[in-house]
Amino acid sequence: AALGLPRALQSNMKLHTVGFCGVDDSVDLQELMKMDKDFPGWIEWGVLLRPDKQGSPRYASRELLGRLGRLARGEDPDLPGSLRLAAHLCGEDCLRALNGDVRHIEEIHKLLGVRRMQLNPTKANEVTGWAAADAAANLRKLSQALPELELILQVNQETRELFQLLFHGDVPPPANMSVLLDASCGLGVSPSTWEPPPGLRRFGFAGGLGPSTVLPQLEAMNRDCEANYKDAVVWIDMETRIRSQVNGR
């Protein structure tokens, strides 16, 4: 209710998290802490990780990553409290996850203190040259090695085969794996329908969400989920439309 959710949504689809993605060095951390305090338990701050973009718009510098980790753990001496973070892996970091590099993912986990890590294996995020069957096997091993970490697969046409192997294959999906449904591959375009693939019970929505669109789109999500997904755990994620500049900081 504090977020001004539509009344129909409050009684049907269970929205448990609102994600704001793209924390970089231009962000006022005090403002993030204030928002987190104003809406306790609701906000998840997405931190985009891609080594070749580190310190550029939308990608935190190494110094900021260290401070965000301290904030996530409640260890920052200047800002009391803690932030809820999620790592969004792109580029080489995402490829290393698809290759089953447990040690590298553990290092990111320790650095940022995250509970959730999203994988964005798309061309728009410079993640190419991977095979779905090998990636599925490696992600199962990664999930097993890090049971305390929720792994989120961005699902769209480019990742459809990987999604099918993980969630509709002969072996049940890992208990600590979920999906973000983003048909636009992170380009900020809303889909014609928000209805999830069958069988999912923990998923997020992204695509064209922002201050001017989020409430009507939440109503549309609720309509598309009402019949078969009332017991699902759902979140939304925003990036492009919440920035004052898209191609700059």
N, C-alpha and C positions, 0 to 999 in steps of 0.2 A: 504494500500500500504506500510505503514511503517513497517508492520510485514512481508513483503515479501509474501503475499498471492498469490496463482496462479491467473492468469488473468481471467480465466473462473469463478473462485469463486467470484471475485469482482463484476461481473455483474449478478450473479444468486442467489445462496443461501446467505442469509443475516446473516453473522456472527457478533454478537454484543459483545461477551465477550470471553476472553481466561482465563480459570481458572487454577491456580497452587495450588495444595492442599497439606497440611501437614506441615504448618508452626509450627516449634517447637523451643526449646531454643537454638538450634545450629545455627539458622538462623541469619544473619546480617541484622538487621532492616534498617540500612542505605542503604544497597543494594536493599532491597525491595522498599524503598522510591525512590531511583534513577531509578529503572525500571519503577515504576509507573509514574514518571515524564517524562521519555523517551517515554512512550507509554500511554499518557493520555486517560482515559476513556475505555481502553481495558482490563486491568488486574483485576481479582478478586482473592484475596488470600483466599484459603479455610483453615479453622481452624477446625481440627478434635476434636470432644468432646466425651469423654468416661471417666467417673469418675475413673475407676480402672486403666486406662492407663495414667492419667494426669502426665505430666513431663517426660514421656518416649519418645523414638524416634517417631516422627510424631505427638505427642500429646503435646500441649503447657502446661507448668506449670501454676498454678493459678496466679502466679506473672506476667508471660508473657501475660496471658489472659487479665489481668487488663490493661497492657500497650497497648496491641493491641486495646482494646476498646477506650483508650484515643487517639490513633492514628486515629482510624476510625472516631472519633468525632472531630479531629483536635485540641485536647487539650493537646498534649504532649509538655512539655516545651523545650525539647532538639531537637526534630525533627519537623520542620515546615511542614505544609501540612497535608494530610490525606490519609489513605489507604481504599480501598474498600474491605470489608471482606464478607465472607459467612461462616456460621456455618454449619458443617457437623456432624449430630448427629448419634452416634453409641451407642451400649451397653445400659446402664440404661437411658441415656438421650433420646435416641430414643424411648425406651419403654414408657417413661413418656409422650412423644408426642403422641404416639399411644393410650395411655390411656386418652388423653384429658386433661392433667395437664397444664392448661392455665397459672397458676401462675409460674410454673417452666420455661416454655418457655418464659414468659415475663422477668424473671430474666436473662436468657441467652441473650435475645434481648437487654436489658439495659446494661449488662456487656460488650458486644462486639460491640454494635452499628451497627448491621448488617441489611441489607435490605432483605437478602435471607437466608433461612435455609433449608438445605437438610436432608432428612430422609433416613437412610440406614438400613431398617429392614430385615437384612439377617443373616444367620448363621455365615458367615465369620466375621460379626461385632458383634457377640454375642447377637443378638436380636432374641429371640425365645419365644414361648409360647403365641403368640398373635393370635387373630382370625380376619379374614379379615373384616367381617361384623361389628364387634364392632369397629375396627380401623377406618373403613371408616366413621362411624357415629361420632366418636370422632374427626377425622381430619376435618370434616366439621364444627364442633363446634369451633375447634381451629382456623380455617381459618376465621370464622365469628367474633371471639373475637379479632383477630389481623389482621385487613384488610390491614394495612400498611406493613405487612410482607409477602413476597412471600415464600410459602412452596413448596419444590421440592421433589417429590417422586422418589427414585431410582427404575427404572423398569427393571425387569429381571424375570426369571421363578419363583423365590420364591415370588415375589410381584405381579405376574400377576393378581391374583384374586382381590387383593386390588385395583390395577389399573383399572380393569374392573368396579368395583363397583363405583369408584370415577369419572371415565371419560366416561363410557358407560352405566351407570345405568339409572334408571327412572328419576333421578334428575340431572340437568346440573352440571358440575364440578364447584367448587368454582372459582371465578374470579382470586383469588390470588394464585392459585395452578398450578404448571407446573411439568415437569418430566425430569429426567436424564436417558437416555437410556444406560444401562451398562449391557450387557448380561453376562459379566464375574463376576458380583457381586463384583466389586472393585478389582479384581485380575490382572488387566492390560493385558487382552487379547482382541484383536480386533475381531469383529464379521465378519461373511462371507458377510453380507449385512448391510448397515446403514439405510435402508429404515424404517421410523418411522411407528407406527401403524396409521391407518386412523383417520383423524379428528383433529390431533394435530396441533397447531399453535404456540406453545411456548415450546421448548424442548432443551435439551443438549445431547451431545454425549460424552461417555467415553469408554476407553478400548484400551490399547496398544498404546496410543498416547505419543509421546516424540520427541526430536529433530531430530532423524533419521527417524521417521515415519510420522510426522504430515502433511507434505505437500502432499505426495501421498494419505494419508487417507482423507485429506480435499477434494482432487479431487474426491475420491470415494464417499464421502458424497454428494458432489455437484451432481454427476451423479444420485445417488439414490434419491435425493430430487428434482431434476430439474422439473419433470413433475407435481408434485402435491403440492410442498411446497415452491414455490418461494416467497410467502408472509409471510412465517414463520419467527419467531424470534428464532435464533439458537445460542447456545454457545458450547464450547468444554471444557473438564476438564481433567487435567493431574495430575498424582501423582507418580506412581512407576518409570516411565522411566525418570523423571526429577531429581531423587535423585542420589547423588554420591555414596551413600550406601543404600541398600534396607533394610537390617536387623539391621543396626545401624543408627546412626544419619546422 
